[in-house]
C-alpha cells in the first residue's frame, strides 16, 4: 500500500504505522543500525518517495546489475555472488512488471525496496550489492538512465509531429491565407509556408534535446555519498555496461548535480511554448470569426448545455498544460538555488516535477501527432480573408521601388492609396489605373499583376520565402534534415 502526504493527514499515525510495517521493512531499513527507536509514522510517510519514484525501478535494477558486474570484475564480489544478485534482480523486475511486487513506504524509496526484496530472496549476497555506492550516486544514475530513455521517446514524438506538419504543408503548399502581424492582416502567405514555421520551431526543439542528451549521458555512479569510495571500482567499466558516453569528474558535483534535469525541463518548456502558440492559432482558426479550418469530430468535444457547440478542447488543454511545465521548471530552479554541496534531501523533490514534465510533454506531442492529420483547410475562407485588409499594399510599394521611386516615398504614396480605397470601400486591385495614378504617375498597366494574391506570394520566391515553389523545396529539405537526425540517432 502506498500513501501520499494527504493520506497521512487523513489517517491516524497508529493506523498508518501498522499498515506499512511489513516483514520486509522489519528486516532491513536505512536507519536500522544507528537509531534506537523506530521512526515516527508521520516521519515515515512524510519522507517516503516510493509512491512516485517506483517508476525508476527498471533503471534502478539496470544500474544495480551493472554495479554488481563491475564489483565482480574488480574482485569485490565473487562470480557466484554476482550471478545470484543478477538472477535475484531479474526476478524482482519480472514481479514488478506483473504487479506482484509489494512496495513498502516504510523503506522510503525504490532503491531500498528493491534491495530489501533482494536480500530477502538471496540472503547475504544481496547485502553486498551496496558495496562501493550510496543512494546519492545511485539515484543520480537512475535519473540519468531514466531521462536518457525518455528523451529518446520525446525525440521520436517530435519527429512524428514534424512529419505530419510536412505532409500537411505539402497538401496545402499553394493555399493562400492572410499572414498576420499584431493579429492584423499583413501580407498574403501560403498555408504550407505557415505550417513550415511550426516545423522549424519543433526542429530546433529536437536539436536542442540532442544537445541536452550529451549532458544527461554522463555516469555519476562511483561518486558514493559525496567523496568517492575506497573500493577499487572501475567506473569506466560501469559506464560501458550502461551505455554512458562519459563519467562525472567530481564526486561532490556528481551526487548534487541536477542541471541535466533542469536543462531538460527548459527544453520541455520551449516545446510546450511552441505547442501552445500553435494551439492558440488553431483555436482562433476554428472559431466562427476565422473559420479557416475544421477539425475531425474525433478531436473535438461538445457542451453539456449548448448542443451546437464543437469545442477545440485538445489545443486548449495543451495551451493550459504549458503553464504546468513552466511551473515545474521554476520549481526545480528554486529547489536548487540555495543548496550547499553535496547531496541534500531537498533533491527528493526533483522527481515529481521531472516526471510530470515528461508525461505532459509526451501526451501533448501524442495529441498533436494525431490532431494535425485531422485538420481540414477551408481554402475559400482563407482566400477571402487574405483579400481583406489590403494585404498587397507592400507589393504596390515594392512595385514603385522597382520603378525607381525611393522606398519611403513609395510607402507614403501607397498609404494614401490605401486610405483612398478605404473611403471608396474598394480593394487596391479594384481601383482603376487612373485612380492609382493619383498617388504616383509612375504606376502603369503592369501594376495589376502584383496586386493579385497569387502574384504576391509568387514574388516571394527566394530561399525561405512563401512562394509555392519555395514551400515545396523547403518540404524536401525538411525531410532530408529529419532523415539525417534519425540516422545519427541510430
C-alpha positions in Angstrom: 0.0 0.0 0.0 1.4 3.4 -0.9 0.3 6.6 0.8 1.0 10.2 0.0 1.2 13.2 2.3 -2.6 13.9 2.2 -3.2 10.3 3.3 -1.1 10.9 6.3 -3.2 13.9 7.3 -6.4 12.0 6.8 -5.4 8.9 8.9 -4.1 8.4 12.4 -0.4 7.7 12.9 -1.1 4.4 14.5 -3.2 3.0 11.6 -0.6 4.1 9.0 2.2 2.6 11.0 0.5 -0.8 11.2 -0.4 -0.7 7.5 3.1 -0.2 6.3 5.2 -2.2 8.8 5.6 -5.3 6.6 8.1 -8.1 7.2 10.3 -6.7 4.6 10.7 -3.3 6.3 11.4 -5.0 9.7 14.2 -7.0 8.1 16.4 -4.1 6.9 15.9 -0.3 6.9 18.3 2.6 6.2 18.2 3.7 9.9 18.4 0.2 11.5 21.9 0.4 12.9 22.2 4.0 14.2 18.8 4.6 15.8 17.4 3.1 19.0 13.7 3.7 18.2 11.7 3.3 15.0 10.8 6.4 13.0 7.5 8.1 13.8 4.7 7.0 11.5 4.3 10.5 10.2 8.0 10.8 9.5 8.0 7.6 7.5 5.2 8.9 5.3 6.5 12.4 5.0 10.0 11.3 4.0 9.0 8.4 1.7 9.3 8.7 -2.1 8.5 5.2 -3.3 4.9 6.2 -4.1 6.3 8.0 -7.1 9.9 7.1 -7.6 8.9 3.4 -8.1 8.7 4.3 -11.8 12.5 4.2 -11.8 12.5 0.5 -10.9 13.8 -0.7 -14.3 16.7 1.8 -14.3 17.5 1.1 -10.6 17.8 -2.6 -11.4 19.7 -1.9 -14.6 22.2 0.2 -12.6 22.4 -2.4 -9.8 23.2 -5.2 -12.3 26.0 -3.1 -13.9 27.3 -2.2 -10.4 27.4 -5.9 -9.4 29.1 -6.9 -12.6 31.7 -4.2 -12.1 32.3 -5.4 -8.4 32.8 -8.9 -9.7 35.3 -7.7 -12.3 37.4 -6.0 -9.7 37.2 -8.9 -7.2 34.9 -7.3 -4.6 32.2 -9.9 -5.4 32.7 -13.5 -6.4 31.2 -14.6 -9.7 28.7 -16.7 -7.9 27.6 -13.8 -5.7 27.3 -11.6 -8.8 25.2 -14.3 -10.6 22.9 -14.6 -7.5 22.4 -10.8 -7.5 21.7 -10.6 -11.2 19.2 -13.5 -11.1 17.5 -12.1 -8.0 17.2 -8.6 -9.5 15.8 -10.1 -12.8 13.2 -12.0 -10.7 12.2 -8.8 -8.9 11.8 -6.9 -12.1 9.6 -9.6 -13.5 7.4 -9.4 -10.4 7.2 -5.6 -10.7 6.1 -5.8 -14.3 3.4 -8.3 -13.3 2.2 -6.0 -10.5 3.1 -8.7 -7.9 5.7 -6.7 -6.0 4.8 -5.1 -2.6 6.0 -1.6 -2.4 6.6 -0.6 1.2 6.6 3.1 2.2 8.5 2.3 5.4 11.5 1.5 3.2 11.4 5.1 1.9 12.3 4.7 -1.8 12.6 2.5 -4.8 16.2 1.7 -4.0 15.7 0.3 -0.5 12.5 -1.6 -1.6 14.4 -3.5 -4.3 17.5 -4.1 -2.1 15.4 -5.4 0.8 13.5 -7.7 -1.6 16.8 -8.9 -3.0 18.2 -9.7 0.5 15.0 -11.5 1.4 15.4 -13.7 -1.7 19.1 -14.4 -1.8 20.4 -13.6 1.6 24.0 -12.4 2.3 25.0 -11.9 -1.3 22.2 -9.3 -1.6 23.7 -7.4 1.4 26.9 -6.9 -0.6 25.3 -5.2 -3.6 25.5 -1.7 -2.0 29.3 -2.0 -1.5 31.1 1.0 -3.1 28.0 3.1 -3.7 25.5 5.3 -1.9 21.9 6.1 -2.6 23.2 9.5 -3.5 25.1 8.4 -6.6 22.5 5.6 -7.2 19.6 7.9 -7.6 21.6 10.3 -9.7 22.4 7.3 -12.0 18.8 6.1 -12.1 17.5 9.6 -13.0 20.0 9.9 -15.8 19.2 6.5 -17.2 15.5 7.2 -17.0 15.7 10.6 -18.5 18.0 9.4 -21.3 15.4 6.9 -22.4 12.5 9.4 -22.0 14.3 12.0 -24.1 14.7 9.4 -26.8 11.0 8.8 -26.7 10.2 12.5 -26.8 12.5 13.0 -29.8 10.6 10.3 -31.6 7.3 12.0 -30.8 8.7 15.3 -32.1 9.8 13.6 -35.3 6.3 12.2 -35.7 4.7 15.6 -35.3 7.2 17.2 -37.7 6.4 14.6 -40.3 2.7 15.3 -40.1 3.5 19.0 -40.5 5.5 18.3 -43.6 2.6 16.2 -45.0 0.1 19.0 -44.3 2.3 21.6 -45.8 2.7 19.6 -48.9 -1.0 19.2 -49.4 -1.5 23.0 -48.9 1.7 24.4 -50.5 -0.3 26.7 -52.7 -3.2 27.5 -50.5 -3.3 31.3 -49.9 -4.1 32.7 -46.5 -3.5 36.1 -44.7 -0.3 36.4 -42.8 -0.6 38.5 -39.7 1.4 40.8 -37.5 -0.2 42.2 -34.4 -3.0 39.9 -35.4 -3.8 42.3 -38.2 -3.7 41.3 -41.8 -0.2 41.9 -43.1 0.7 40.1 -46.3 -0.6 37.1 -48.2 1.2 33.8 -47.5 0.6 30.2 -48.2 -0.8 27.8 -45.6 2.0 25.4 -46.4 4.6 28.1 -45.5 2.8 28.7 -42.2 3.0 25.0 -41.3 6.7 25.0 -42.1 7.2 27.8 -39.5 6.0 25.3 -36.8 8.2 22.6 -38.3 11.2 24.9 -37.8 10.3 25.5 -34.2 10.0 21.8 -33.4 13.2 21.1 -35.4 15.0 23.4 -33.0 13.4 21.7 -30.1 14.6 18.3 -31.5 18.2 19.5 -31.9 18.1 21.2 -28.5 17.2 17.9 -26.9 20.0 16.2 -28.8 22.4 18.7 -27.2 20.8 18.2 -23.8 21.3 14.4 -24.1 25.1 14.9 -24.1 25.0 16.2 -20.6 22.4 13.6 -19.4 24.5 10.8 -20.7 27.3 11.0 -18.0 27.7 8.4 -15.3 27.7 9.6 -11.6 27.9 6.1 -10.1 31.1 5.7 -8.2 30.9 9.1 -6.5 29.5 7.4 -3.4 27.8 9.6 -0.8 30.0 12.6 -1.8 33.7 11.7 -1.7 34.0 8.6 -3.8 34.9 5.2 -2.4 37.9 3.3 -1.1 37.0 0.2 -3.0 38.9 -0.5 -6.3 36.0 0.3 -8.5 36.2 0.5 -12.3 33.8 3.4 -13.3 34.8 3.1 -17.0 33.5 -0.5 -17.0 30.2 0.5 -15.4 29.8 3.3 -17.9 30.4 0.9 -20.7 27.9 -1.6 -19.4 25.2 1.2 -19.0 26.0 2.9 -22.3 27.1 6.2 -20.8 29.3 8.3 -23.0 31.3 9.9 -20.2 31.9 9.8 -16.4 31.5 12.6 -14.0 34.7 14.3 -13.0 34.0 15.4 -9.4 32.2 13.3 -6.8 30.7 16.3 -5.0 29.2 17.6 -8.1 28.1 14.2 -9.3 25.7 13.5 -6.4 24.3 17.0 -6.1 24.0 18.0 -9.8 20.5 18.3 -11.2 21.5 20.6 -14.0 20.6 17.9 -16.5 17.1 17.7 -15.2 16.6 21.5 -15.2 18.1 21.7 -18.7 15.6 19.1 -19.9 12.7 21.0 -18.3 14.0 24.1 -20.0 13.9 22.2 -23.3 10.4 20.9 -22.4 9.2 24.4 -21.6 10.2 25.6 -25.1 8.5 22.6 -26.7 5.3 23.5 -24.8 5.6 27.2 -25.6 5.7 26.3 -29.3 2.8 23.9 -29.0 0.9 26.5 -27.0 1.4 29.1 -29.7 0.3 26.6 -32.3 -2.7 25.8 -30.1 -3.7 29.4 -29.9 -3.7 29.7 -33.7 -5.8 26.5 -34.1 -8.3 27.8 -31.6 -8.6 31.1 -33.5 -8.8 29.4 -36.9 -11.5 27.0 -35.6 -13.7 29.9 -34.4 -16.6 31.1 -36.4 -14.9 34.5 -36.7 -12.0 33.0 -38.7 -13.4 29.6 -39.9 -10.1 28.8 -41.6 -10.0 25.2 -40.7 -12.2 22.4 -39.4 -11.2 19.5 -37.1 -12.4 16.0 -37.3 -15.2 15.3 -34.7 -13.0 12.7 -33.0 -10.7 15.5 -31.9 -13.3 17.9 -30.5 -15.7 17.8 -27.6 -19.2 19.2 -27.0 -21.0 21.3 -24.5 -23.2 20.0 -21.6 -25.8 22.7 -22.2 -25.3 24.0 -25.8 -25.9 21.3 -28.3 -24.5 23.2 -31.2 -21.0 23.6 -29.7 -17.9 21.9 -31.1 -15.1 22.9 -28.9 -11.3 22.7 -29.5 -10.6 21.2 -26.1 -7.4 19.4 -27.2 -5.4 22.6 -28.2 -7.0 24.4 -25.2 -5.7 21.8 -22.9 -2.2 21.8 -24.5 -2.2 25.6 -24.0 -3.2 25.1 -20.4 -0.7 22.4 -19.7 2.1 24.7 -20.9 1.8 26.6 -17.6 2.2 23.4 -15.7 5.5 22.7 -17.4 6.7 26.2 -16.8 5.9 25.8 -13.1 8.0 22.6 -12.9 11.0 24.4 -14.5 10.7 27.2 -12.0 10.2 24.7 -9.2 13.4 22.9 -10.0 15.4 26.1 -10.3 14.1 27.2 -6.9 14.8 23.8 -5.4 18.5 24.0 -6.3 19.2 27.7 -5.8 20.4 27.7 -2.2 21.6 24.1 -1.7 25.2 23.8 -0.3 27.3 20.9 -1.5 26.8 18.0 -1.6 23.6 16.0 -1.6 20.6 17.3 0.4 17.2 15.6 0.9 15.7 18.6 -0.8 16.6 16.8 -4.0 13.9 14.2 -3.4 11.5 16.9 -4.6 13.0 16.9 -8.1 11.2 13.7 -9.2 7.6 14.6 -9.3 8.3 17.8 -11.2 10.5 15.9 -13.7 8.1 13.0 -14.1 5.1 15.2 -14.7 7.0 17.3 -17.2 7.9 14.2 -19.1 4.4 12.8 -19.0 2.8 16.2 -20.0 5.2 16.8 -23.0 4.7 13.2 -24.3 0.9 13.4 -24.0 0.8 16.8 -25.8 3.0 15.6 -28.6 0.9 12.5 -29.0 -2.2 14.7 -29.2 -0.6 16.8 -31.9 0.6 13.8 -33.9 -3.0 12.7 -34.1 -4.7 16.0 -34.4 -2.7 17.6 -37.3 -3.8 14.9 -39.8 -7.4 15.6 -38.7 -7.2 19.2 -39.9 -9.2 20.2 -43.0 -8.4 23.5 -44.6 -11.2 25.9 -45.7 -9.2 27.4 -48.6 -12.0 29.7 -49.8 -12.4 31.3 -46.4 -8.7 31.8 -46.1 -8.5 33.4 -49.5 -11.4 35.7 -48.8 -9.7 36.8 -45.6 -6.5 37.4 -47.4 -8.3 39.8 -49.8 -9.3 42.0 -46.9 -7.0 44.3 -45.0 -5.1 45.5 -48.1 -2.6 42.7 -47.8 -1.0 43.5 -51.1 -0.1 47.1 -50.2 3.6 46.2 -49.6 3.6 44.7 -53.1 2.4 48.0 -54.6 5.2 49.8 -52.7 7.8 47.3 -54.0 6.4 47.8 -57.5 7.1 51.6 -57.2 10.6 50.9 -55.8 11.3 48.7 -58.8 10.2 51.7 -61.0 12.8 53.9 -59.3 10.8 55.5 -56.5 12.6 55.7 -53.2 11.1 53.3 -50.7 9.9 55.9 -48.2 8.2 57.9 -50.9 6.6 54.7 -52.2 5.5 53.9 -48.7 3.8 57.2 -48.3 2.1 57.0 -51.7 0.7 53.6 -51.0 -0.5 54.7 -47.6 -2.5 57.4 -49.3 -3.8 54.9 -51.9 -5.0 52.6 -49.1 -6.8 55.5 -47.3 -8.5 56.4 -50.6 -9.5 52.7 -51.2 -10.9 52.5 -47.6 -13.1 55.6 -48.2 -14.2 54.2 -51.6 -14.8 50.7 -49.9 -12.7 49.0 -52.6 -9.7 46.7 -52.6 -6.5 48.0 -54.1 -6.9 45.7 -57.1 -10.4 47.2 -57.7 -9.0 50.7 -58.2 -8.7 51.9 -61.7 -5.4 52.8 -63.3 -6.4 56.4 -63.3 -7.3 56.3 -59.6 -3.9 54.7 -58.7 -2.0 57.2 -60.8 -3.4 60.0 -58.5 -0.8 58.8 -56.0 2.1 58.1 -58.4 2.4 58.9 -62.0 4.9 56.0 -62.2 2.2 53.4 -62.0 1.3 51.7 -65.3 -0.9 48.9 -66.5 1.5 46.2 -65.3 0.7 47.1 -61.7 -2.3 44.8 -61.5 -0.2 41.7 -61.8 1.4 42.5 -58.4 -1.9 43.3 -56.7 -3.2 39.8 -57.0 -2.8 37.3 -54.1 -1.2 34.8 -56.4 1.2 37.4 -57.7 2.1 38.5 -54.2 3.0 35.0 -52.9 4.7 34.0 -56.2 7.0 37.1 -55.9 8.4 35.7 -52.6 10.4 33.1 -54.5 13.7 33.4 -52.6 15.1 30.8 -50.2 12.8 30.8 -47.1 10.0 32.7 -48.9 6.3 31.8 -49.1 6.1 31.1 -52.9 4.6 27.7 -53.5 7.7 26.5 -55.3 9.9 27.5 -52.4 7.5 25.8 -50.0 7.8 22.6 -51.9 11.6 22.9 -51.9 11.6 23.6 -48.2 9.5 20.5 -47.5 12.1 18.4 -49.3 14.9 19.9 -47.3 12.9 19.3 -44.2 12.5 15.6 -44.9 16.2 15.3 -45.6 17.1 17.1 -42.3 14.8 14.8 -40.4 16.4 11.8 -42.1 19.8 13.0 -41.1 18.7 13.3 -37.4 17.2 9.8 -37.5 20.4 8.3 -39.0 22.6 10.0 -36.3 20.3 8.6 -33.6 20.6 5.1 -34.9 
